[in-house]
Amino acid sequence: MIETFWFYARRAGFCFWEKESWNYRNRRIDWSSDYDDELQRYTREVVRHTLRRMSCDKNLEIEILNEFNL
């Protein structure tokens, strides 16, 4: 994944492995947790980031977020 995705995954609250040997550059998400809320936050942030990059207006952002119930 690119740096932006890792940034938003951490910001959303996903837990990452720390010093385990399979941890590559501190980027392995520990998928053993319930991530319903974090996945919603992550999706919201990625959608917002993408829309800002596309210079979309605020109404379109709200419409898309509402479509995903975010």
PyMOL Python script that loads the backbone (N, CA, C, O; Angstrom):
from pymol import cmd

cmd.read_pdbstr("""\
ATOM      1  N   MET A   1       0.843  -1.184   0.000  1.00  0.00           N
ATOM      2  CA  MET A   1       0.000   0.000   0.000  1.00  0.00           C
ATOM      3  C   MET A   1       0.882   1.239   0.000  1.00  0.00           C
ATOM      4  O   MET A   1       2.000   1.221   0.515  1.00  0.00           O
ATOM      5  N   ILE A   2       0.374   2.296  -0.574  1.00  0.00           N
ATOM      6  CA  ILE A   2       1.151   3.520  -0.600  1.00  0.00           C
ATOM      7  C   ILE A   2       1.063   4.230   0.744  1.00  0.00           C
ATOM      8  O   ILE A   2       0.194   3.933   1.565  1.00  0.00           O
ATOM      9  N   GLU A   3       1.966   5.161   0.952  1.00  0.00           N
ATOM     10  CA  GLU A   3       2.062   5.854   2.247  1.00  0.00           C
ATOM     11  C   GLU A   3       0.741   6.475   2.682  1.00  0.00           C
ATOM     12  O   GLU A   3       0.418   6.459   3.870  1.00  0.00           O
ATOM     13  N   THR A   4      -0.019   7.016   1.753  1.00  0.00           N
ATOM     14  CA  THR A   4      -1.285   7.657   2.104  1.00  0.00           C
ATOM     15  C   THR A   4      -2.235   6.668   2.762  1.00  0.00           C
ATOM     16  O   THR A   4      -2.894   7.005   3.746  1.00  0.00           O
ATOM     17  N   PHE A   5      -2.315   5.447   2.230  1.00  0.00           N
ATOM     18  CA  PHE A   5      -3.201   4.443   2.817  1.00  0.00           C
ATOM     19  C   PHE A   5      -2.753   4.072   4.223  1.00  0.00           C
ATOM     20  O   PHE A   5      -3.586   3.921   5.117  1.00  0.00           O
ATOM     21  N   TRP A   6      -1.454   3.924   4.430  1.00  0.00           N
ATOM     22  CA  TRP A   6      -0.946   3.604   5.771  1.00  0.00           C
ATOM     23  C   TRP A   6      -1.260   4.742   6.739  1.00  0.00           C
ATOM     24  O   TRP A   6      -1.661   4.510   7.880  1.00  0.00           O
ATOM     25  N   PHE A   7      -1.073   5.970   6.270  1.00  0.00           N
ATOM     26  CA  PHE A   7      -1.356   7.136   7.104  1.00  0.00           C
ATOM     27  C   PHE A   7      -2.811   7.108   7.579  1.00  0.00           C
ATOM     28  O   PHE A   7      -3.079   7.280   8.768  1.00  0.00           O
ATOM     29  N   TYR A   8      -3.744   6.891   6.656  1.00  0.00           N
ATOM     30  CA  TYR A   8      -5.161   6.887   7.027  1.00  0.00           C
ATOM     31  C   TYR A   8      -5.538   5.656   7.853  1.00  0.00           C
ATOM     32  O   TYR A   8      -6.446   5.726   8.681  1.00  0.00           O
ATOM     33  N   ALA A   9      -4.863   4.545   7.642  1.00  0.00           N
ATOM     34  CA  ALA A   9      -5.130   3.361   8.463  1.00  0.00           C
ATOM     35  C   ALA A   9      -4.739   3.621   9.918  1.00  0.00           C
ATOM     36  O   ALA A   9      -5.488   3.277  10.833  1.00  0.00           O
ATOM     37  N   ARG A  10      -3.582   4.222  10.134  1.00  0.00           N
ATOM     38  CA  ARG A  10      -3.162   4.575  11.503  1.00  0.00           C
ATOM     39  C   ARG A  10      -4.103   5.616  12.107  1.00  0.00           C
ATOM     40  O   ARG A  10      -4.500   5.511  13.267  1.00  0.00           O
ATOM     41  N   ARG A  11      -4.447   6.608  11.315  1.00  0.00           N
ATOM     42  CA  ARG A  11      -5.320   7.678  11.784  1.00  0.00           C
ATOM     43  C   ARG A  11      -6.708   7.153  12.155  1.00  0.00           C
ATOM     44  O   ARG A  11      -7.353   7.675  13.065  1.00  0.00           O
ATOM     45  N   ALA A  12      -7.162   6.120  11.446  1.00  0.00           N
ATOM     46  CA  ALA A  12      -8.480   5.535  11.727  1.00  0.00           C
ATOM     47  C   ALA A  12      -8.469   4.683  12.985  1.00  0.00           C
ATOM     48  O   ALA A  12      -9.527   4.396  13.545  1.00  0.00           O
ATOM     49  N   GLY A  13      -7.278   4.270  13.443  1.00  0.00           N
ATOM     50  CA  GLY A  13      -7.198   3.515  14.682  1.00  0.00           C
ATOM     51  C   GLY A  13      -6.904   2.034  14.542  1.00  0.00           C
ATOM     52  O   GLY A  13      -7.033   1.286  15.511  1.00  0.00           O
ATOM     53  N   PHE A  14      -6.505   1.592  13.339  1.00  0.00           N
ATOM     54  CA  PHE A  14      -6.127   0.188  13.188  1.00  0.00           C
ATOM     55  C   PHE A  14      -4.901  -0.109  14.044  1.00  0.00           C
ATOM     56  O   PHE A  14      -4.014   0.734  14.173  1.00  0.00           O
ATOM     57  N   CYS A  15      -4.848  -1.299  14.626  1.00  0.00           N
ATOM     58  CA  CYS A  15      -3.692  -1.726  15.421  1.00  0.00           C
ATOM     59  C   CYS A  15      -2.662  -2.360  14.488  1.00  0.00           C
ATOM     60  O   CYS A  15      -3.004  -3.163  13.619  1.00  0.00           O
ATOM     61  N   PHE A  16      -1.416  -1.992  14.680  1.00  0.00           N
ATOM     62  CA  PHE A  16      -0.325  -2.527  13.874  1.00  0.00           C
ATOM     63  C   PHE A  16       0.563  -3.406  14.739  1.00  0.00           C
ATOM     64  O   PHE A  16       0.719  -3.162  15.936  1.00  0.00           O
ATOM     65  N   TRP A  17       1.145  -4.433  14.124  1.00  0.00           N
ATOM     66  CA  TRP A  17       2.142  -5.231  14.812  1.00  0.00           C
ATOM     67  C   TRP A  17       3.333  -4.339  15.094  1.00  0.00           C
ATOM     68  O   TRP A  17       3.609  -3.415  14.328  1.00  0.00           O
ATOM     69  N   GLU A  18       4.033  -4.597  16.166  1.00  0.00           N
ATOM     70  CA  GLU A  18       5.154  -3.738  16.533  1.00  0.00           C
ATOM     71  C   GLU A  18       6.514  -4.369  16.219  1.00  0.00           C
ATOM     72  O   GLU A  18       7.132  -4.017  15.214  1.00  0.00           O
ATOM     73  N   LYS A  19       6.987  -5.283  17.050  1.00  0.00           N
ATOM     74  CA  LYS A  19       8.356  -5.797  16.896  1.00  0.00           C
ATOM     75  C   LYS A  19       8.412  -7.238  16.415  1.00  0.00           C
ATOM     76  O   LYS A  19       9.459  -7.881  16.492  1.00  0.00           O
ATOM     77  N   GLU A  20       7.294  -7.745  15.920  1.00  0.00           N
ATOM     78  CA  GLU A  20       7.277  -9.118  15.431  1.00  0.00           C
ATOM     79  C   GLU A  20       8.089  -9.221  14.146  1.00  0.00           C
ATOM     80  O   GLU A  20       8.194  -8.252  13.394  1.00  0.00           O
ATOM     81  N   SER A  21       8.660 -10.387  13.897  1.00  0.00           N
ATOM     82  CA  SER A  21       9.544 -10.569  12.747  1.00  0.00           C
ATOM     83  C   SER A  21       8.815 -10.395  11.416  1.00  0.00           C
ATOM     84  O   SER A  21       9.441 -10.043  10.416  1.00  0.00           O
ATOM     85  N   TRP A  22       7.511 -10.636  11.388  1.00  0.00           N
ATOM     86  CA  TRP A  22       6.763 -10.506  10.138  1.00  0.00           C
ATOM     87  C   TRP A  22       6.322  -9.067   9.864  1.00  0.00           C
ATOM     88  O   TRP A  22       5.725  -8.778   8.827  1.00  0.00           O
ATOM     89  N   ASN A  23       6.618  -8.183  10.790  1.00  0.00           N
ATOM     90  CA  ASN A  23       6.259  -6.777  10.630  1.00  0.00           C
ATOM     91  C   ASN A  23       7.259  -6.122   9.682  1.00  0.00           C
ATOM     92  O   ASN A  23       8.441  -5.999  10.004  1.00  0.00           O
ATOM     93  N   TYR A  24       6.783  -5.708   8.521  1.00  0.00           N
ATOM     94  CA  TYR A  24       7.641  -5.054   7.539  1.00  0.00           C
ATOM     95  C   TYR A  24       7.496  -3.541   7.658  1.00  0.00           C
ATOM     96  O   TYR A  24       6.457  -2.984   7.302  1.00  0.00           O
ATOM     97  N   ARG A  25       8.521  -2.885   8.150  1.00  0.00           N
ATOM     98  CA  ARG A  25       8.537  -1.427   8.289  1.00  0.00           C
ATOM     99  C   ARG A  25       7.329  -0.908   9.055  1.00  0.00           C
ATOM    100  O   ARG A  25       6.790   0.150   8.732  1.00  0.00           O
ATOM    101  N   ASN A  26       6.906  -1.655  10.072  1.00  0.00           N
ATOM    102  CA  ASN A  26       5.805  -1.242  10.953  1.00  0.00           C
ATOM    103  C   ASN A  26       4.513  -1.005  10.175  1.00  0.00           C
ATOM    104  O   ASN A  26       3.801  -0.033  10.426  1.00  0.00           O
ATOM    105  N   ARG A  27       4.214  -1.892   9.234  1.00  0.00           N
ATOM    106  CA  ARG A  27       3.059  -1.679   8.373  1.00  0.00           C
ATOM    107  C   ARG A  27       2.091  -2.838   8.352  1.00  0.00           C
ATOM    108  O   ARG A  27       1.180  -2.841   7.524  1.00  0.00           O
ATOM    109  N   ARG A  28       2.235  -3.797   9.195  1.00  0.00           N
ATOM    110  CA  ARG A  28       1.313  -4.932   9.183  1.00  0.00           C
ATOM    111  C   ARG A  28       0.185  -4.691  10.167  1.00  0.00           C
ATOM    112  O   ARG A  28       0.406  -4.559  11.370  1.00  0.00           O
ATOM    113  N   ILE A  29      -1.024  -4.637   9.638  1.00  0.00           N
ATOM    114  CA  ILE A  29      -2.199  -4.443  10.487  1.00  0.00           C
ATOM    115  C   ILE A  29      -2.533  -5.763  11.168  1.00  0.00           C
ATOM    116  O   ILE A  29      -2.519  -6.819  10.534  1.00  0.00           O
ATOM    117  N   ASP A  30      -2.829  -5.698  12.449  1.00  0.00           N
ATOM    118  CA  ASP A  30      -3.270  -6.866  13.212  1.00  0.00           C
ATOM    119  C   ASP A  30      -4.762  -7.039  12.961  1.00  0.00           C
ATOM    120  O   ASP A  30      -5.585  -6.339  13.551  1.00  0.00           O
ATOM    121  N   TRP A  31      -5.103  -7.969  12.089  1.00  0.00           N
ATOM    122  CA  TRP A  31      -6.495  -8.147  11.671  1.00  0.00           C
ATOM    123  C   TRP A  31      -7.311  -8.992  12.644  1.00  0.00           C
ATOM    124  O   TRP A  31      -8.438  -9.363  12.318  1.00  0.00           O
ATOM    125  N   SER A  32      -6.786  -9.309  13.821  1.00  0.00           N
ATOM    126  CA  SER A  32      -7.524 -10.142  14.761  1.00  0.00           C
ATOM    127  C   SER A  32      -8.553  -9.358  15.579  1.00  0.00           C
ATOM    128  O   SER A  32      -9.274  -9.939  16.390  1.00  0.00           O
ATOM    129  N   SER A  33      -8.621  -8.053  15.371  1.00  0.00           N
ATOM    130  CA  SER A  33      -9.564  -7.219  16.125  1.00  0.00           C
ATOM    131  C   SER A  33     -10.826  -6.932  15.318  1.00  0.00           C
ATOM    132  O   SER A  33     -10.866  -7.139  14.105  1.00  0.00           O
ATOM    133  N   ASP A  34     -11.841  -6.457  16.002  1.00  0.00           N
ATOM    134  CA  ASP A  34     -13.078  -6.011  15.362  1.00  0.00           C
ATOM    135  C   ASP A  34     -12.862  -4.577  14.895  1.00  0.00           C
ATOM    136  O   ASP A  34     -12.717  -3.671  15.716  1.00  0.00           O
ATOM    137  N   TYR A  35     -12.840  -4.370  13.597  1.00  0.00           N
ATOM    138  CA  TYR A  35     -12.526  -3.059  13.038  1.00  0.00           C
ATOM    139  C   TYR A  35     -13.710  -2.385  12.368  1.00  0.00           C
ATOM    140  O   TYR A  35     -13.508  -1.622  11.424  1.00  0.00           O
ATOM    141  N   ASP A  36     -14.917  -2.627  12.806  1.00  0.00           N
ATOM    142  CA  ASP A  36     -16.081  -1.998  12.175  1.00  0.00           C
ATOM    143  C   ASP A  36     -15.977  -0.470  12.192  1.00  0.00           C
ATOM    144  O   ASP A  36     -16.123   0.170  11.151  1.00  0.00           O
ATOM    145  N   ASP A  37     -15.732   0.105  13.345  1.00  0.00           N
ATOM    146  CA  ASP A  37     -15.652   1.569  13.463  1.00  0.00           C
ATOM    147  C   ASP A  37     -14.438   2.122  12.720  1.00  0.00           C
ATOM    148  O   ASP A  37     -14.529   3.145  12.042  1.00  0.00           O
ATOM    149  N   GLU A  38     -13.304   1.441  12.853  1.00  0.00           N
ATOM    150  CA  GLU A  38     -12.084   1.903  12.201  1.00  0.00           C
ATOM    151  C   GLU A  38     -12.212   1.853  10.680  1.00  0.00           C
ATOM    152  O   GLU A  38     -11.736   2.749   9.981  1.00  0.00           O
ATOM    153  N   LEU A  39     -12.848   0.813  10.177  1.00  0.00           N
ATOM    154  CA  LEU A  39     -13.029   0.698   8.734  1.00  0.00           C
ATOM    155  C   LEU A  39     -13.921   1.827   8.210  1.00  0.00           C
ATOM    156  O   LEU A  39     -13.693   2.355   7.122  1.00  0.00           O
ATOM    157  N   GLN A  40     -14.922   2.182   8.984  1.00  0.00           N
ATOM    158  CA  GLN A  40     -15.779   3.306   8.595  1.00  0.00           C
ATOM    159  C   GLN A  40     -14.996   4.615   8.589  1.00  0.00           C
ATOM    160  O   GLN A  40     -15.109   5.405   7.651  1.00  0.00           O
ATOM    161  N   ARG A  41     -14.201   4.846   9.638  1.00  0.00           N
ATOM    162  CA  ARG A  41     -13.384   6.066   9.690  1.00  0.00           C
ATOM    163  C   ARG A  41     -12.375   6.098   8.543  1.00  0.00           C
ATOM    164  O   ARG A  41     -12.180   7.134   7.907  1.00  0.00           O
ATOM    165  N   TYR A  42     -11.739   4.962   8.285  1.00  0.00           N
ATOM    166  CA  TYR A  42     -10.756   4.863   7.204  1.00  0.00           C
ATOM    167  C   TYR A  42     -11.409   5.195   5.858  1.00  0.00           C
ATOM    168  O   TYR A  42     -10.872   5.981   5.078  1.00  0.00           O
ATOM    169  N   THR A  43     -12.554   4.597   5.598  1.00  0.00           N
ATOM    170  CA  THR A  43     -13.254   4.828   4.334  1.00  0.00           C
ATOM    171  C   THR A  43     -13.628   6.295   4.193  1.00  0.00           C
ATOM    172  O   THR A  43     -13.445   6.885   3.128  1.00  0.00           O
ATOM    173  N   ARG A  44     -14.148   6.884   5.258  1.00  0.00           N
ATOM    174  CA  ARG A  44     -14.522   8.295   5.232  1.00  0.00           C
ATOM    175  C   ARG A  44     -13.321   9.168   4.896  1.00  0.00           C
ATOM    176  O   ARG A  44     -13.423  10.071   4.066  1.00  0.00           O
ATOM    177  N   GLU A  45     -12.188   8.906   5.532  1.00  0.00           N
ATOM    178  CA  GLU A  45     -10.995   9.715   5.300  1.00  0.00           C
ATOM    179  C   GLU A  45     -10.450   9.546   3.881  1.00  0.00           C
ATOM    180  O   GLU A  45     -10.018  10.522   3.267  1.00  0.00           O
ATOM    181  N   VAL A  46     -10.464   8.326   3.356  1.00  0.00           N
ATOM    182  CA  VAL A  46      -9.968   8.089   2.002  1.00  0.00           C
ATOM    183  C   VAL A  46     -10.885   8.747   0.965  1.00  0.00           C
ATOM    184  O   VAL A  46     -10.409   9.328  -0.010  1.00  0.00           O
ATOM    185  N   VAL A  47     -12.186   8.654   1.179  1.00  0.00           N
ATOM    186  CA  VAL A  47     -13.128   9.312   0.263  1.00  0.00           C
ATOM    187  C   VAL A  47     -12.907  10.817   0.301  1.00  0.00           C
ATOM    188  O   VAL A  47     -12.836  11.454  -0.750  1.00  0.00           O
ATOM    189  N   ARG A  48     -12.797  11.389   1.472  1.00  0.00           N
ATOM    190  CA  ARG A  48     -12.573  12.839   1.588  1.00  0.00           C
ATOM    191  C   ARG A  48     -11.261  13.246   0.932  1.00  0.00           C
ATOM    192  O   ARG A  48     -11.200  14.243   0.212  1.00  0.00           O
ATOM    193  N   HIS A  49     -10.220  12.475   1.182  1.00  0.00           N
ATOM    194  CA  HIS A  49      -8.913  12.764   0.581  1.00  0.00           C
ATOM    195  C   HIS A  49      -9.018  12.755  -0.947  1.00  0.00           C
ATOM    196  O   HIS A  49      -8.505  13.654  -1.614  1.00  0.00           O
ATOM    197  N   THR A  50      -9.674  11.751  -1.487  1.00  0.00           N
ATOM    198  CA  THR A  50      -9.812  11.623  -2.935  1.00  0.00           C
ATOM    199  C   THR A  50     -10.613  12.790  -3.514  1.00  0.00           C
ATOM    200  O   THR A  50     -10.229  13.367  -4.532  1.00  0.00           O
ATOM    201  N   LEU A  51     -11.714  13.132  -2.870  1.00  0.00           N
ATOM    202  CA  LEU A  51     -12.538  14.228  -3.372  1.00  0.00           C
ATOM    203  C   LEU A  51     -11.800  15.564  -3.304  1.00  0.00           C
ATOM    204  O   LEU A  51     -11.949  16.400  -4.195  1.00  0.00           O
ATOM    205  N   ARG A  52     -11.009  15.768  -2.257  1.00  0.00           N
ATOM    206  CA  ARG A  52     -10.218  17.001  -2.178  1.00  0.00           C
ATOM    207  C   ARG A  52      -9.199  17.048  -3.312  1.00  0.00           C
ATOM    208  O   ARG A  52      -8.979  18.098  -3.916  1.00  0.00           O
ATOM    209  N   ARG A  53      -8.584  15.910  -3.595  1.00  0.00           N
ATOM    210  CA  ARG A  53      -7.604  15.851  -4.691  1.00  0.00           C
ATOM    211  C   ARG A  53      -8.258  16.122  -6.035  1.00  0.00           C
ATOM    212  O   ARG A  53      -7.626  16.658  -6.945  1.00  0.00           O
ATOM    213  N   MET A  54      -9.513  15.754  -6.154  1.00  0.00           N
ATOM    214  CA  MET A  54     -10.252  15.970  -7.400  1.00  0.00           C
ATOM    215  C   MET A  54     -10.888  17.360  -7.434  1.00  0.00           C
ATOM    216  O   MET A  54     -11.526  17.721  -8.422  1.00  0.00           O
ATOM    217  N   SER A  55     -10.722  18.130  -6.381  1.00  0.00           N
ATOM    218  CA  SER A  55     -11.300  19.466  -6.261  1.00  0.00           C
ATOM    219  C   SER A  55     -12.816  19.451  -6.428  1.00  0.00           C
ATOM    220  O   SER A  55     -13.380  20.304  -7.114  1.00  0.00           O
ATOM    221  N   CYS A  56     -13.465  18.488  -5.803  1.00  0.00           N
ATOM    222  CA  CYS A  56     -14.927  18.398  -5.852  1.00  0.00           C
ATOM    223  C   CYS A  56     -15.529  19.352  -4.830  1.00  0.00           C
ATOM    224  O   CYS A  56     -14.901  19.694  -3.828  1.00  0.00           O
ATOM    225  N   ASP A  57     -16.744  19.769  -5.101  1.00  0.00           N
ATOM    226  CA  ASP A  57     -17.382  20.676  -4.158  1.00  0.00           C
ATOM    227  C   ASP A  57     -17.897  19.920  -2.930  1.00  0.00           C
ATOM    228  O   ASP A  57     -18.028  18.696  -2.939  1.00  0.00           O
ATOM    229  N   LYS A  58     -18.181  20.674  -1.892  1.00  0.00           N
ATOM    230  CA  LYS A  58     -18.580  20.102  -0.599  1.00  0.00           C
ATOM    231  C   LYS A  58     -19.881  19.312  -0.704  1.00  0.00           C
ATOM    232  O   LYS A  58     -20.036  18.309  -0.008  1.00  0.00           O
ATOM    233  N   ASN A  59     -20.818  19.730  -1.551  1.00  0.00           N
ATOM    234  CA  ASN A  59     -22.085  19.010  -1.693  1.00  0.00           C
ATOM    235  C   ASN A  59     -21.881  17.606  -2.242  1.00  0.00           C
ATOM    236  O   ASN A  59     -22.557  16.668  -1.820  1.00  0.00           O
ATOM    237  N   LEU A  60     -20.951  17.459  -3.183  1.00  0.00           N
ATOM    238  CA  LEU A  60     -20.660  16.132  -3.722  1.00  0.00           C
ATOM    239  C   LEU A  60     -20.037  15.256  -2.644  1.00  0.00           C
ATOM    240  O   LEU A  60     -20.369  14.075  -2.541  1.00  0.00           O
ATOM    241  N   GLU A  61     -19.145  15.814  -1.845  1.00  0.00           N
ATOM    242  CA  GLU A  61     -18.534  15.065  -0.749  1.00  0.00           C
ATOM    243  C   GLU A  61     -19.604  14.554   0.211  1.00  0.00           C
ATOM    244  O   GLU A  61     -19.593  13.383   0.591  1.00  0.00           O
ATOM    245  N   ILE A  62     -20.518  15.420   0.599  1.00  0.00           N
ATOM    246  CA  ILE A  62     -21.594  15.028   1.519  1.00  0.00           C
ATOM    247  C   ILE A  62     -22.467  13.946   0.894  1.00  0.00           C
ATOM    248  O   ILE A  62     -22.842  12.981   1.559  1.00  0.00           O
ATOM    249  N   GLU A  63     -22.786  14.110  -0.378  1.00  0.00           N
ATOM    250  CA  GLU A  63     -23.625  13.133  -1.077  1.00  0.00           C
ATOM    251  C   GLU A  63     -22.969  11.753  -1.119  1.00  0.00           C
ATOM    252  O   GLU A  63     -23.626  10.741  -0.874  1.00  0.00           O
ATOM    253  N   ILE A  64     -21.693  11.716  -1.426  1.00  0.00           N
ATOM    254  CA  ILE A  64     -20.984  10.430  -1.497  1.00  0.00           C
ATOM    255  C   ILE A  64     -20.852   9.805  -0.110  1.00  0.00           C
ATOM    256  O   ILE A  64     -21.068   8.603   0.044  1.00  0.00           O
ATOM    257  N   LEU A  65     -20.504  10.592   0.891  1.00  0.00           N
ATOM    258  CA  LEU A  65     -20.397  10.063   2.248  1.00  0.00           C
ATOM    259  C   LEU A  65     -21.745   9.525   2.734  1.00  0.00           C
ATOM    260  O   LEU A  65     -21.805   8.491   3.399  1.00  0.00           O
ATOM    261  N   ASN A  66     -22.807  10.224   2.402  1.00  0.00           N
ATOM    262  CA  ASN A  66     -24.146   9.746   2.768  1.00  0.00           C
ATOM    263  C   ASN A  66     -24.497   8.441   2.053  1.00  0.00           C
ATOM    264  O   ASN A  66     -25.165   7.572   2.616  1.00  0.00           O
ATOM    265  N   GLU A  67     -24.039   8.316   0.809  1.00  0.00           N
ATOM    266  CA  GLU A  67     -24.287   7.082   0.050  1.00  0.00           C
ATOM    267  C   GLU A  67     -23.726   5.862   0.777  1.00  0.00           C
ATOM    268  O   GLU A  67     -24.315   4.781   0.746  1.00  0.00           O
ATOM    269  N   PHE A  68     -22.570   6.052   1.438  1.00  0.00           N
ATOM    270  CA  PHE A  68     -21.938   4.958   2.190  1.00  0.00           C
ATOM    271  C   PHE A  68     -22.338   4.973   3.669  1.00  0.00           C
ATOM    272  O   PHE A  68     -21.803   4.208   4.470  1.00  0.00           O
ATOM    273  N   ASN A  69     -23.271   5.840   4.017  1.00  0.00           N
ATOM    274  CA  ASN A  69     -23.717   5.976   5.405  1.00  0.00           C
ATOM    275  C   ASN A  69     -22.553   6.307   6.328  1.00  0.00           C
ATOM    276  O   ASN A  69     -22.435   5.753   7.421  1.00  0.00           O
ATOM    277  N   LEU A  70     -21.693   7.217   5.876  1.00  0.00           N
ATOM    278  CA  LEU A  70     -20.529   7.624   6.647  1.00  0.00           C
ATOM    279  C   LEU A  70     -20.772   9.000   7.218  1.00  0.00           C
ATOM    280  O   LEU A  70     -19.910   9.543   7.910  1.00  0.00           O
TER     281      LEU A  70
END
""", "prot")
cmd.dss("prot")
cmd.show_as("cartoon", "prot")
cmd.util.cbc("prot")
cmd.orient("prot")
